[in-house]
Amino acid sequence: MSTSSSIEKGFSTLSEYMGEGGIGLGDELVVLFEHIQYACKRIASLVASPFNSSLSKQSSFAGGDSGSGRDAPKPLDIVSNEIILSSLKNSGKVAVMASEEDDAPIWINDDGPFVVVTDPLDGSRNIDASIPTGTIFGIYRRIVELDHLPREEKATLNSLQSGAKLVAAGYVLYSSATILCTSFGSGTHAFTLDHSTGDFILTHQDIKIPPRGQIYSVNDARYFDWPGGLRQYIDTVRQGKGRYPKKYSARYICSLVADFHRTLLYGGVAMNPRDHLRLVYEANPLSFLVEQAGGRGSDGKSRILSMQPVKLHQRLPLFLGSLEDMEELESYGDVQQKVNPGYEV
């Protein structure tokens, strides 16, 4: 939807949409979102800064679990993490933040009604090549029945909620435009940052992912490591011999937010068939968004939002996309890659 038609409906900025959009958001969630969007504007500025390349080469930052080798925390990840944490603290509305960059969740405020899970800067290793990056987040309500538990225990349990309990989720794409895409449980909507005013403007209202696309997004350099079902599916659709009688094209950026954003708009499937992406920080928020747009999020067998996380940094295969494409993909059965020879994790 164009900006002008959005304004005609009374929704011009993200703040106005939340306050006047008739979607029934409480004041506390509106306040929290104002602080999240502010944090993401700061990250957008950081990512676009001519000085970030020197920051990205520093090696003196310490991070959390978050991986080794290519997935080890980068300085920009850590700075982005600190920006988000600061904004959540300032909101006064968050009890706990769980981040991909931290070993354990951080308890912030005993009275905060919300829990925030986040990947502060997905794809940061691509920044030196000016490839798109993103922030992913999910919001839950604090489980008040856990308030009597020790702080560390209740912080962890609050962060391990099923994706079906999400109150809201979103991502911010840092690319040629800065786009905040979010859902409060009543459709998926995207807002584009107007740098002249500093406002996120509603540009894509009530996104509906096409029921079928013509694009698959995966690192098919790993084709020979895939299980037979996934190889057969890819071979079939790219030859135009699947349920949709047109040849599929491959589009792969290796930036989860960017690949997902394109898939949300154009349809098809974005996937990582390895046990690689995090259920809490990436799979749940993005599955919430794609379902709200009429698509499906799956590990290749089961619905993501129905899964109960057991570990904060739990990894799994992730498939996101158009409903008909996802149903066809899952019909091949064996699509999860369980071996990873010759590659760094």
Phi and psi in degrees as GROMACS dihedral restraints (atoms count N, CA, C in turn):
[ dihedral_restraints ]
;  ai    aj    ak    al  type     phi  dphi    fc
    3     4     5     6     1   -72.3    20    10
    4     5     6     7     1   158.5    20    10
    6     7     8     9     1   -59.8    20    10
    7     8     9    10     1   -41.4    20    10
    9    10    11    12     1   -63.0    20    10
   10    11    12    13     1   -41.7    20    10
   12    13    14    15     1   -69.9    20    10
   13    14    15    16     1   -30.0    20    10
   15    16    17    18     1   -64.5    20    10
   16    17    18    19     1   -43.4    20    10
   18    19    20    21     1   -65.1    20    10
   19    20    21    22     1   -39.2    20    10
   21    22    23    24     1   -59.1    20    10
   22    23    24    25     1   -32.3    20    10
   24    25    26    27     1   -81.7    20    10
   25    26    27    28     1    -1.9    20    10
   27    28    29    30     1    94.6    20    10
   28    29    30    31     1     3.6    20    10
   30    31    32    33     1  -114.6    20    10
   31    32    33    34     1   105.8    20    10
   33    34    35    36     1  -110.0    20    10
   34    35    36    37     1   -50.2    20    10
   36    37    38    39     1  -109.7    20    10
   37    38    39    40     1   163.9    20    10
   39    40    41    42     1   -59.4    20    10
   40    41    42    43     1   -41.1    20    10
   42    43    44    45     1   -62.8    20    10
   43    44    45    46     1   -42.4    20    10
   45    46    47    48     1   -68.1    20    10
   46    47    48    49     1   -38.9    20    10
   48    49    50    51     1   -61.1    20    10
   49    50    51    52     1   -44.3    20    10
   51    52    53    54     1   -67.4    20    10
   52    53    54    55     1   -37.2    20    10
   54    55    56    57     1   -83.5    20    10
   55    56    57    58     1   -29.7    20    10
   57    58    59    60     1  -128.1    20    10
   58    59    60    61     1     7.8    20    10
   60    61    62    63     1   -81.3    20    10
   61    62    63    64     1     0.4    20    10
   63    64    65    66     1    70.2    20    10
   64    65    66    67     1    23.0    20    10
   66    67    68    69     1  -100.5    20    10
   67    68    69    70     1     3.2    20    10
   69    70    71    72     1    71.4    20    10
   70    71    72    73     1    29.9    20    10
   72    73    74    75     1   -75.1    20    10
   73    74    75    76     1   137.5    20    10
   75    76    77    78     1   -75.5    20    10
   76    77    78    79     1   161.1    20    10
   78    79    80    81     1   -59.3    20    10
   79    80    81    82     1   -36.0    20    10
   81    82    83    84     1   -65.1    20    10
   82    83    84    85     1   -40.6    20    10
   84    85    86    87     1   -69.6    20    10
   85    86    87    88     1   -36.1    20    10
   87    88    89    90     1   -61.9    20    10
   88    89    90    91     1   -45.1    20    10
   90    91    92    93     1   -60.5    20    10
   91    92    93    94     1   -44.7    20    10
   93    94    95    96     1   -60.1    20    10
   94    95    96    97     1   -44.1    20    10
   96    97    98    99     1   -66.7    20    10
   97    98    99   100     1   -33.7    20    10
   99   100   101   102     1   -60.2    20    10
  100   101   102   103     1   -38.7    20    10
  102   103   104   105     1   -74.9    20    10
  103   104   105   106     1   -34.8    20    10
  105   106   107   108     1   -65.6    20    10
  106   107   108   109     1   -44.7    20    10
  108   109   110   111     1   -65.7    20    10
  109   110   111   112     1   -33.8    20    10
  111   112   113   114     1   -64.2    20    10
  112   113   114   115     1   -43.4    20    10
  114   115   116   117     1   -60.8    20    10
  115   116   117   118     1   -41.3    20    10
  117   118   119   120     1   -70.2    20    10
  118   119   120   121     1   -30.8    20    10
  120   121   122   123     1   -64.8    20    10
  121   122   123   124     1   -39.0    20    10
  123   124   125   126     1   -65.5    20    10
  124   125   126   127     1   -41.0    20    10
  126   127   128   129     1   -66.0    20    10
  127   128   129   130     1   -40.2    20    10
  129   130   131   132     1   -58.5    20    10
  130   131   132   133     1   -41.8    20    10
  132   133   134   135     1   -66.1    20    10
  133   134   135   136     1   -40.8    20    10
  135   136   137   138     1   -62.9    20    10
  136   137   138   139     1   -46.5    20    10
  138   139   140   141     1   -62.3    20    10
  139   140   141   142     1   -36.5    20    10
  141   142   143   144     1   -85.4    20    10
  142   143   144   145     1    -4.4    20    10
  144   145   146   147     1   -69.5    20    10
  145   146   147   148     1   140.4    20    10
  147   148   149   150     1   -67.1    20    10
  148   149   150   151     1   -10.1    20    10
  150   151   152   153     1   -96.5    20    10
  151   152   153   154     1    -2.5    20    10
  153   154   155   156     1   -71.6    20    10
  154   155   156   157     1   -22.6    20    10
  156   157   158   159     1   -66.3    20    10
  157   158   159   160     1   -37.1    20    10
  159   160   161   162     1   -70.6    20    10
  160   161   162   163     1   -35.8    20    10
  162   163   164   165     1   -65.0    20    10
  163   164   165   166     1   -40.6    20    10
  165   166   167   168     1   -67.8    20    10
  166   167   168   169     1   -17.5    20    10
  168   169   170   171     1   -88.7    20    10
  169   170   171   172     1   -10.0    20    10
  171   172   173   174     1   -69.6    20    10
  172   173   174   175     1   151.6    20    10
  174   175   176   177     1  -130.3    20    10
  175   176   177   178     1    17.3    20    10
  177   178   179   180     1   -94.6    20    10
  178   179   180   181     1     3.8    20    10
  180   181   182   183     1   -87.2    20    10
  181   182   183   184     1   144.6    20    10
  183   184   185   186     1  -107.7    20    10
  184   185   186   187     1   141.0    20    10
  186   187   188   189     1  -124.8    20    10
  187   188   189   190     1  -173.2    20    10
  189   190   191   192     1   -93.8    20    10
  190   191   192   193     1  -148.6    20    10
  192   193   194   195     1   -50.9    20    10
  193   194   195   196     1   -38.8    20    10
  195   196   197   198     1   -35.6    20    10
  196   197   198   199     1     9.6    20    10
  198   199   200   201     1   124.3    20    10
  199   200   201   202     1   176.4    20    10
  201   202   203   204     1  -131.3    20    10
  202   203   204   205     1   170.5    20    10
  204   205   206   207     1    60.0    20    10
  205   206   207   208     1  -129.0    20    10
  207   208   209   210     1   -65.4    20    10
  208   209   210   211     1   -22.3    20    10
  210   211   212   213     1   -97.0    20    10
  211   212   213   214     1     3.1    20    10
  213   214   215   216     1   -62.1    20    10
  214   215   216   217     1   146.0    20    10
  216   217   218   219     1   -58.3    20    10
  217   218   219   220     1   136.8    20    10
  219   220   221   222     1  -103.1    20    10
  220   221   222   223     1   156.8    20    10
  222   223   224   225     1   -51.9    20    10
  223   224   225   226     1   -40.4    20    10
  225   226   227   228     1   -64.7    20    10
  226   227   228   229     1   -32.7    20    10
  228   229   230   231     1   -60.0    20    10
  229   230   231   232     1   -45.5    20    10
  231   232   233   234     1   -67.8    20    10
  232   233   234   235     1   -43.0    20    10
  234   235   236   237     1   -62.8    20    10
  235   236   237   238     1   -43.0    20    10
  237   238   239   240     1   -62.0    20    10
  238   239   240   241     1   -40.1    20    10
  240   241   242   243     1   -60.3    20    10
  241   242   243   244     1   -43.2    20    10
  243   244   245   246     1   -67.3    20    10
  244   245   246   247     1   -36.1    20    10
  246   247   248   249     1   -62.8    20    10
  247   248   249   250     1   -46.0    20    10
  249   250   251   252     1   -66.1    20    10
  250   251   252   253     1   -44.2    20    10
  252   253   254   255     1   -58.8    20    10
  253   254   255   256     1   -44.1    20    10
  255   256   257   258     1   -60.7    20    10
  256   257   258   259     1   -43.2    20    10
  258   259   260   261     1   -66.9    20    10
  259   260   261   262     1   -38.8    20    10
  261   262   263   264     1   -66.5    20    10
  262   263   264   265     1   -39.2    20    10
  264   265   266   267     1   -61.9    20    10
  265   266   267   268     1   -44.9    20    10
  267   268   269   270     1   -67.1    20    10
  268   269   270   271     1   -24.5    20    10
  270   271   272   273     1   -68.1    20    10
  271   272   273   274     1   -29.9    20    10
  273   274   275   276     1    71.4    20    10
  274   275   276   277     1     8.8    20    10
  276   277   278   279     1  -114.6    20    10
  277   278   279   280     1     6.1    20    10
  279   280   281   282     1  -119.7    20    10
  280   281   282   283     1   127.3    20    10
  282   283   284   285     1   -81.4    20    10
  283   284   285   286     1   -42.5    20    10
  285   286   287   288     1  -148.3    20    10
  286   287   288   289     1   143.6    20    10
  288   289   290   291     1  -118.5    20    10
  289   290   291   292     1   129.1    20    10
  291   292   293   294     1  -114.5    20    10
  292   293   294   295     1   125.2    20    10
  294   295   296   297     1  -124.9    20    10
  295   296   297   298     1   147.2    20    10
  297   298   299   300     1   -58.8    20    10
  298   299   300   301     1   -23.6    20    10
  300   301   302   303     1   -86.9    20    10
  301   302   303   304     1    -5.5    20    10
  303   304   305   306     1  -117.0    20    10
  304   305   306   307     1   145.0    20    10
  306   307   308   309     1   -63.2    20    10
  307   308   309   310     1   -40.1    20    10
  309   310   311   312     1  -134.5    20    10
  310   311   312   313     1   157.9    20    10
  312   313   314   315     1   -64.6    20    10
  313   314   315   316     1   154.9    20    10
  315   316   317   318     1  -108.0    20    10
  316   317   318   319     1   120.0    20    10
  318   319   320   321     1   -79.2    20    10
  319   320   321   322     1   129.8    20    10
  321   322   323   324     1  -111.3    20    10
  322   323   324   325     1   -47.8    20    10
  324   325   326   327     1  -153.4    20    10
  325   326   327   328     1   121.3    20    10
  327   328   329   330     1   -59.1    20    10
  328   329   330   331     1   -29.5    20    10
  330   331   332   333     1   -98.5    20    10
  331   332   333   334     1     0.0    20    10
  333   334   335   336     1   -65.7    20    10
  334   335   336   337     1   131.2    20    10
  336   337   338   339     1   -81.6    20    10
  337   338   339   340     1    -9.2    20    10
  339   340   341   342     1  -123.4    20    10
  340   341   342   343     1   158.3    20    10
  342   343   344   345     1  -121.0    20    10
  343   344   345   346     1   131.9    20    10
  345   346   347   348     1  -119.0    20    10
  346   347   348   349     1   130.0    20    10
  348   349   350   351     1  -114.3    20    10
  349   350   351   352     1   143.6    20    10
  351   352   353   354     1  -156.1    20    10
  352   353   354   355     1   146.9    20    10
  354   355   356   357     1  -106.2    20    10
  355   356   357   358     1   103.2    20    10
  357   358   359   360     1   -63.6    20    10
  358   359   360   361     1   -36.7    20    10
  360   361   362   363     1  -149.2    20    10
  361   362   363   364     1    85.0    20    10
  363   364   365   366     1   -72.2    20    10
  364   365   366   367     1   137.0    20    10
  366   367   368   369     1    80.2    20    10
  367   368   369   370     1    20.8    20    10
  369   370   371   372     1   -64.2    20    10
  370   371   372   373     1   -24.1    20    10
  372   373   374   375     1   -69.5    20    10
  373   374   375   376     1    -8.4    20    10
  375   376   377   378     1   -91.9    20    10
  376   377   378   379     1    -4.4    20    10
  378   379   380   381     1   -62.8    20    10
  379   380   381   382     1   -40.4    20    10
  381   382   383   384     1   -60.9    20    10
  382   383   384   385     1   -23.3    20    10
  384   385   386   387     1   -97.3    20    10
  385   386   387   388     1     9.7    20    10
  387   388   389   390     1    57.3    20    10
  388   389   390   391     1    34.6    20    10
  390   391   392   393     1   -89.0    20    10
  391   392   393   394     1   142.8    20    10
  393   394   395   396     1   -55.5    20    10
  394   395   396   397     1   146.3    20    10
  396   397   398   399     1  -127.9    20    10
  397   398   399   400     1  -177.8    20    10
  399   400   401   402     1  -166.3    20    10
  400   401   402   403     1   164.1    20    10
  402   403   404   405     1  -113.0    20    10
  403   404   405   406     1   136.8    20    10
  405   406   407   408     1  -121.2    20    10
  406   407   408   409     1   139.7    20    10
  408   409   410   411     1  -149.5    20    10
  409   410   411   412     1   153.9    20    10
  411   412   413   414     1  -135.4    20    10
  412   413   414   415     1   149.3    20    10
  414   415   416   417     1  -126.2    20    10
  415   416   417   418     1   127.7    20    10
  417   418   419   420     1  -119.9    20    10
  418   419   420   421     1   165.1    20    10
  420   421   422   423     1   -85.3    20    10
  421   422   423   424     1   143.6    20    10
  423   424   425   426     1   -62.5    20    10
  424   425   426   427     1   137.0    20    10
  426   427   428   429     1   -85.7    20    10
  427   428   429   430     1   101.3    20    10
  429   430   431   432     1   -66.4    20    10
  430   431   432   433     1   -24.1    20    10
  432   433   434   435     1   -66.0    20    10
  433   434   435   436     1   -13.8    20    10
  435   436   437   438     1   -96.3    20    10
  436   437   438   439     1     0.5    20    10
  438   439   440   441     1   -60.4    20    10
  439   440   441   442     1   -24.0    20    10
  441   442   443   444     1   -80.3    20    10
  442   443   444   445     1   -11.1    20    10
  444   445   446   447     1   -78.0    20    10
  445   446   447   448     1   160.8    20    10
  447   448   449   450     1   -57.1    20    10
  448   449   450   451     1   150.7    20    10
  450   451   452   453     1   -56.0    20    10
  451   452   453   454     1   -46.8    20    10
  453   454   455   456     1   -63.2    20    10
  454   455   456   457     1   -40.3    20    10
  456   457   458   459     1   -68.8    20    10
  457   458   459   460     1   -44.7    20    10
  459   460   461   462     1   -71.5    20    10
  460   461   462   463     1   -28.7    20    10
  462   463   464   465     1   -64.7    20    10
  463   464   465   466     1   -43.8    20    10
  465   466   467   468     1   -66.9    20    10
  466   467   468   469     1   -47.6    20    10
  468   469   470   471     1   -65.4    20    10
  469   470   471   472     1   -36.9    20    10
  471   472   473   474     1   -63.6    20    10
  472   473   474   475     1   -31.9    20    10
  474   475   476   477     1   -82.4    20    10
  475   476   477   478     1   -14.1    20    10
  477   478   479   480     1  -100.7    20    10
  478   479   480   481     1    33.1    20    10
  480   481   482   483     1   -76.3    20    10
  481   482   483   484     1   149.9    20    10
  483   484   485   486     1   -63.3    20    10
  484   485   486   487     1   146.0    20    10
  486   487   488   489     1   -60.6    20    10
  487   488   489   490     1   -21.4    20    10
  489   490   491   492     1   -64.8    20    10
  490   491   492   493     1   -16.9    20    10
  492   493   494   495     1   -95.9    20    10
  493   494   495   496     1     4.9    20    10
  495   496   497   498     1   -59.4    20    10
  496   497   498   499     1   136.1    20    10
  498   499   500   501     1   -87.2    20    10
  499   500   501   502     1   -36.1    20    10
  501   502   503   504     1  -160.4    20    10
  502   503   504   505     1   160.1    20    10
  504   505   506   507     1  -154.3    20    10
  505   506   507   508     1   164.6    20    10
  507   508   509   510     1  -172.8    20    10
  508   509   510   511     1   171.2    20    10
  510   511   512   513     1  -140.9    20    10
  511   512   513   514     1   158.2    20    10
  513   514   515   516     1  -123.1    20    10
  514   515   516   517     1   124.3    20    10
  516   517   518   519     1   -96.3    20    10
  517   518   519   520     1   122.8    20    10
  519   520   521   522     1  -102.2    20    10
  520   521   522   523     1   101.7    20    10
  522   523   524   525     1  -147.5    20    10
  523   524   525   526     1  -144.9    20    10
  525   526   527   528     1   -59.8    20    10
  526   527   528   529     1   -28.0    20    10
  528   529   530   531     1  -127.5    20    10
  529   530   531   532     1   156.8    20    10
  531   532   533   534     1  -100.2    20    10
  532   533   534   535     1   115.8    20    10
  534   535   536   537     1  -121.8    20    10
  535   536   537   538     1   125.8    20    10
  537   538   539   540     1  -102.8    20    10
  538   539   540   541     1   115.5    20    10
  540   541   542   543     1  -111.0    20    10
  541   542   543   544     1   128.9    20    10
  543   544   545   546     1  -146.3    20    10
  544   545   546   547     1   162.7    20    10
  546   547   548   549     1  -141.9    20    10
  547   548   549   550     1   139.7    20    10
  549   550   551   552     1  -107.4    20    10
  550   551   552   553     1    18.2    20    10
  552   553   554   555     1    95.1    20    10
  553   554   555   556     1     8.5    20    10
  555   556   557   558     1  -137.2    20    10
  556   557   558   559     1    59.7    20    10
  558   559   560   561     1    96.7    20    10
  559   560   561   562     1   165.6    20    10
  561   562   563   564     1  -114.0    20    10
  562   563   564   565     1   132.6    20    10
  564   565   566   567     1  -135.5    20    10
  565   566   567   568     1   145.4    20    10
  567   568   569   570     1  -121.9    20    10
  568   569   570   571     1   139.8    20    10
  570   571   572   573     1  -125.1    20    10
  571   572   573   574     1   133.3    20    10
  573   574   575   576     1  -105.9    20    10
  574   575   576   577     1   133.9    20    10
  576   577   578   579     1   -71.9    20    10
  577   578   579   580     1   123.1    20    10
  579   580   581   582     1   -91.5    20    10
  580   581   582   583     1   106.2    20    10
  582   583   584   585     1   -68.3    20    10
  583   584   585   586     1   -19.7    20    10
  585   586   587   588     1   -74.8    20    10
  586   587   588   589     1   -27.4    20    10
  588   589   590   591     1  -114.7    20    10
  589   590   591   592     1   -18.5    20    10
  591   592   593   594     1    81.6    20    10
  592   593   594   595     1    10.5    20    10
  594   595   596   597     1   -99.9    20    10
  595   596   597   598     1   145.7    20    10
  597   598   599   600     1   -85.5    20    10
  598   599   600   601     1   119.5    20    10
  600   601   602   603     1  -102.6    20    10
  601   602   603   604     1   134.4    20    10
  603   604   605   606     1   -66.6    20    10
  604   605   606   607     1   113.0    20    10
  606   607   608   609     1  -117.1    20    10
  607   608   609   610     1   -20.4    20    10
  609   610   611   612     1  -136.0    20    10
  610   611   612   613     1    94.1    20    10
  612   613   614   615     1   -91.2    20    10
  613   614   615   616     1   132.2    20    10
  615   616   617   618     1    54.8    20    10
  616   617   618   619     1    61.3    20    10
  618   619   620   621     1   -61.8    20    10
  619   620   621   622     1   134.7    20    10
  621   622   623   624     1  -121.1    20    10
  622   623   624   625     1   113.1    20    10
  624   625   626   627     1   -66.4    20    10
  625   626   627   628     1   134.4    20    10
  627   628   629   630     1   -55.3    20    10
  628   629   630   631     1   143.8    20    10
  630   631   632   633     1   -61.3    20    10
  631   632   633   634     1   -23.4    20    10
  633   634   635   636     1  -148.1    20    10
  634   635   636   637     1   139.9    20    10
  636   637   638   639     1  -112.1    20    10
  637   638   639   640     1  -164.3    20    10
  639   640   641   642     1  -138.0    20    10
  640   641   642   643     1    27.5    20    10
  642   643   644   645     1  -134.7    20    10
  643   644   645   646     1   135.7    20    10
  645   646   647   648     1  -118.6    20    10
  646   647   648   649     1   145.1    20    10
  648   649   650   651     1  -126.9    20    10
  649   650   651   652     1   109.5    20    10
  651   652   653   654     1  -163.4    20    10
  652   653   654   655     1   155.3    20    10
  654   655   656   657     1   -79.3    20    10
  655   656   657   658     1    90.8    20    10
  657   658   659   660     1   -86.3    20    10
  658   659   660   661     1    11.6    20    10
  660   661   662   663     1   -64.5    20    10
  661   662   663   664     1   -20.9    20    10
  663   664   665   666     1   -92.9    20    10
  664   665   666   667     1    14.1    20    10
  666   667   668   669     1   -48.1    20    10
  667   668   669   670     1   -44.6    20    10
  669   670   671   672     1   -76.8    20    10
  670   671   672   673     1    -7.4    20    10
  672   673   674   675     1   -93.8    20    10
  673   674   675   676     1    -9.0    20    10
  675   676   677   678     1   -74.3    20    10
  676   677   678   679     1   154.5    20    10
  678   679   680   681     1   -70.8    20    10
  679   680   681   682     1   163.3    20    10
  681   682   683   684     1   -58.1    20    10
  682   683   684   685     1   -38.7    20    10
  684   685   686   687     1   -62.8    20    10
  685   686   687   688     1   -41.9    20    10
  687   688   689   690     1   -70.0    20    10
  688   689   690   691     1   -41.5    20    10
  690   691   692   693     1   -60.1    20    10
  691   692   693   694     1   -42.1    20    10
  693   694   695   696     1   -65.3    20    10
  694   695   696   697     1   -41.3    20    10
  696   697   698   699     1   -61.5    20    10
  697   698   699   700     1   -49.3    20    10
  699   700   701   702     1   -63.6    20    10
  700   701   702   703     1   -44.3    20    10
  702   703   704   705     1   -58.5    20    10
  703   704   705   706     1   -39.7    20    10
  705   706   707   708     1   -68.5    20    10
  706   707   708   709     1   -49.3    20    10
  708   709   710   711     1   -73.3    20    10
  709   710   711   712     1   -32.3    20    10
  711   712   713   714     1   -78.0    20    10
  712   713   714   715     1   -12.0    20    10
  714   715   716   717     1   -94.3    20    10
  715   716   717   718     1    -1.9    20    10
  717   718   719   720     1    72.6    20    10
  718   719   720   721     1    28.2    20    10
  720   721   722   723     1  -110.0    20    10
  721   722   723   724     1    12.6    20    10
  723   724   725   726     1   -86.8    20    10
  724   725   726   727     1  -162.2    20    10
  726   727   728   729     1   -66.4    20    10
  727   728   729   730     1   -23.5    20    10
  729   730   731   732     1  -105.4    20    10
  730   731   732   733     1   113.7    20    10
  732   733   734   735     1   -80.7    20    10
  733   734   735   736     1    45.7    20    10
  735   736   737   738     1  -134.0    20    10
  736   737   738   739     1   148.1    20    10
  738   739   740   741     1   -71.2    20    10
  739   740   741   742     1   133.2    20    10
  741   742   743   744     1   -83.9    20    10
  742   743   744   745     1   152.6    20    10
  744   745   746   747     1  -108.7    20    10
  745   746   747   748     1   153.4    20    10
  747   748   749   750     1   -98.3    20    10
  748   749   750   751     1   134.0    20    10
  750   751   752   753     1  -137.2    20    10
  751   752   753   754     1   117.4    20    10
  753   754   755   756     1  -142.9    20    10
  754   755   756   757     1   118.0    20    10
  756   757   758   759     1   -98.0    20    10
  757   758   759   760     1   -24.0    20    10
  759   760   761   762     1    67.2    20    10
  760   761   762   763     1    33.3    20    10
  762   763   764   765     1  -134.6    20    10
  763   764   765   766     1   110.7    20    10
  765   766   767   768     1   -56.0    20    10
  766   767   768   769     1   -47.2    20    10
  768   769   770   771     1   -62.2    20    10
  769   770   771   772     1   -42.8    20    10
  771   772   773   774     1   -66.9    20    10
  772   773   774   775     1   -44.8    20    10
  774   775   776   777     1   -64.5    20    10
  775   776   777   778     1   -38.2    20    10
  777   778   779   780     1   -69.2    20    10
  778   779   780   781     1   -40.8    20    10
  780   781   782   783     1   -60.9    20    10
  781   782   783   784     1   -45.1    20    10
  783   784   785   786     1   -62.1    20    10
  784   785   786   787     1   -42.4    20    10
  786   787   788   789     1   -63.8    20    10
  787   788   789   790     1   -40.0    20    10
  789   790   791   792     1   -60.8    20    10
  790   791   792   793     1   -37.5    20    10
  792   793   794   795     1   -83.1    20    10
  793   794   795   796     1   -38.3    20    10
  795   796   797   798     1  -107.3    20    10
  796   797   798   799     1   -14.2    20    10
  798   799   800   801     1    87.7    20    10
  799   800   801   802     1   175.1    20    10
  801   802   803   804     1   106.1    20    10
  802   803   804   805     1  -154.0    20    10
  804   805   806   807     1  -135.3    20    10
  805   806   807   808     1   132.4    20    10
  807   808   809   810     1  -110.2    20    10
  808   809   810   811     1   134.0    20    10
  810   811   812   813     1  -150.2    20    10
  811   812   813   814     1   152.3    20    10
  813   814   815   816     1  -133.9    20    10
  814   815   816   817     1   104.7    20    10
  816   817   818   819     1   -76.7    20    10
  817   818   819   820     1    -5.6    20    10
  819   820   821   822     1   -84.8    20    10
  820   821   822   823     1   165.1    20    10
  822   823   824   825     1   -76.5    20    10
  823   824   825   826     1    78.6    20    10
  825   826   827   828     1  -128.7    20    10
  826   827   828   829     1   -42.7    20    10
  828   829   830   831     1   -87.8    20    10
  829   830   831   832     1   151.5    20    10
  831   832   833   834     1   -86.0    20    10
  832   833   834   835     1   132.3    20    10
  834   835   836   837     1   -63.1    20    10
  835   836   837   838     1   -46.5    20    10
  837   838   839   840     1   -71.3    20    10
  838   839   840   841     1   -45.9    20    10
  840   841   842   843     1   -93.5    20    10
  841   842   843   844     1   -25.2    20    10
  843   844   845   846     1  -120.7    20    10
  844   845   846   847     1   -54.9    20    10
  846   847   848   849     1   -65.2    20    10
  847   848   849   850     1   -46.0    20    10
  849   850   851   852     1   -64.4    20    10
  850   851   852   853     1   -52.1    20    10
  852   853   854   855     1   -60.2    20    10
  853   854   855   856     1   -42.7    20    10
  855   856   857   858     1   -71.2    20    10
  856   857   858   859     1   -33.7    20    10
  858   859   860   861     1   -66.3    20    10
  859   860   861   862     1   -37.9    20    10
  861   862   863   864     1   -59.7    20    10
  862   863   864   865     1   -44.9    20    10
  864   865   866   867     1   -66.1    20    10
  865   866   867   868     1   -44.3    20    10
  867   868   869   870     1   -69.5    20    10
  868   869   870   871     1   -34.7    20    10
  870   871   872   873     1   -66.9    20    10
  871   872   873   874     1   -39.6    20    10
  873   874   875   876     1   -65.7    20    10
  874   875   876   877     1   -20.2    20    10
  876   877   878   879     1   -96.3    20    10
  877   878   879   880     1     4.6    20    10
  879   880   881   882     1    96.7    20    10
  880   881   882   883     1     9.8    20    10
  882   883   884   885     1  -105.4    20    10
  883   884   885   886     1  -155.6    20    10
  885   886   887   888     1  -144.7    20    10
  886   887   888   889     1   143.1    20    10
  888   889   890   891     1  -118.9    20    10
  889   890   891   892     1   131.9    20    10
  891   892   893   894     1  -148.9    20    10
  892   893   894   895     1   159.0    20    10
  894   895   896   897     1   -93.7    20    10
  895   896   897   898     1    12.6    20    10
  897   898   899   900     1   102.4    20    10
  898   899   900   901     1   -14.4    20    10
  900   901   902   903     1  -133.6    20    10
  901   902   903   904     1   -41.5    20    10
  903   904   905   906     1  -127.2    20    10
  904   905   906   907     1   152.5    20    10
  906   907   908   909     1   -64.1    20    10
  907   908   909   910     1   128.7    20    10
  909   910   911   912     1   -59.8    20    10
  910   911   912   913     1   -46.3    20    10
  912   913   914   915     1   -68.1    20    10
  913   914   915   916     1   -11.9    20    10
  915   916   917   918     1   -91.2    20    10
  916   917   918   919     1    -3.9    20    10
  918   919   920   921     1   -83.6    20    10
  919   920   921   922     1   144.7    20    10
  921   922   923   924     1  -100.8    20    10
  922   923   924   925     1   112.5    20    10
  924   925   926   927     1   -61.4    20    10
  925   926   927   928     1   143.1    20    10
  927   928   929   930     1  -115.7    20    10
  928   929   930   931     1   -17.6    20    10
  930   931   932   933     1  -138.3    20    10
  931   932   933   934     1   147.5    20    10
  933   934   935   936     1   -61.4    20    10
  934   935   936   937     1   -40.7    20    10
  936   937   938   939     1  -105.3    20    10
  937   938   939   940     1    29.6    20    10
  939   940   941   942     1   -60.4    20    10
  940   941   942   943     1   131.7    20    10
  942   943   944   945     1  -109.1    20    10
  943   944   945   946     1   156.6    20    10
  945   946   947   948     1  -162.7    20    10
  946   947   948   949     1   163.2    20    10
  948   949   950   951     1   -68.0    20    10
  949   950   951   952     1   151.9    20    10
  951   952   953   954     1  -139.1    20    10
  952   953   954   955     1   129.3    20    10
  954   955   956   957     1  -129.4    20    10
  955   956   957   958     1   125.0    20    10
  957   958   959   960     1  -132.4    20    10
  958   959   960   961     1   134.7    20    10
  960   961   962   963     1   168.0    20    10
  961   962   963   964     1  -162.0    20    10
  963   964   965   966     1   -63.5    20    10
  964   965   966   967     1   144.6    20    10
  966   967   968   969     1   -59.6    20    10
  967   968   969   970     1   -47.9    20    10
  969   970   971   972     1   -68.3    20    10
  970   971   972   973     1   -38.0    20    10
  972   973   974   975     1   -65.0    20    10
  973   974   975   976     1   -41.5    20    10
  975   976   977   978     1   -66.0    20    10
  976   977   978   979     1   -40.6    20    10
  978   979   980   981     1   -63.5    20    10
  979   980   981   982     1   -40.8    20    10
  981   982   983   984     1   -65.7    20    10
  982   983   984   985     1   -45.2    20    10
  984   985   986   987     1   -57.0    20    10
  985   986   987   988     1   -49.7    20    10
  987   988   989   990     1   -66.8    20    10
  988   989   990   991     1   -22.3    20    10
  990   991   992   993     1   -67.7    20    10
  991   992   993   994     1   -16.5    20    10
  993   994   995   996     1   -80.8    20    10
  994   995   996   997     1   -10.7    20    10
  996   997   998   999     1    78.1    20    10
  997   998   999  1000     1   -72.5    20    10
  999  1000  1001  1002     1   -90.5    20    10
 1000  1001  1002  1003     1    83.3    20    10
 1002  1003  1004  1005     1  -121.5    20    10
 1003  1004  1005  1006     1    -1.4    20    10
 1005  1006  1007  1008     1   -91.9    20    10
 1006  1007  1008  1009     1   125.3    20    10
 1008  1009  1010  1011     1   -82.7    20    10
 1009  1010  1011  1012     1   117.3    20    10
 1011  1012  1013  1014     1  -104.6    20    10
 1012  1013  1014  1015     1    -4.4    20    10
 1014  1015  1016  1017     1  -123.9    20    10
 1015  1016  1017  1018     1   154.8    20    10
 1017  1018  1019  1020     1  -143.1    20    10
 1018  1019  1020  1021     1    58.7    20    10
 1020  1021  1022  1023     1   -73.6    20    10
 1021  1022  1023  1024     1   137.5    20    10
 1023  1024  1025  1026     1    78.4    20    10
 1024  1025  1026  1027     1    10.3    20    10
 1026  1027  1028  1029     1  -129.1    20    10
 1027  1028  1029  1030     1   152.6    20    10
 1029  1030  1031  1032     1   -70.1    20    10
 1030  1031  1032  1033     1   151.0    20    10
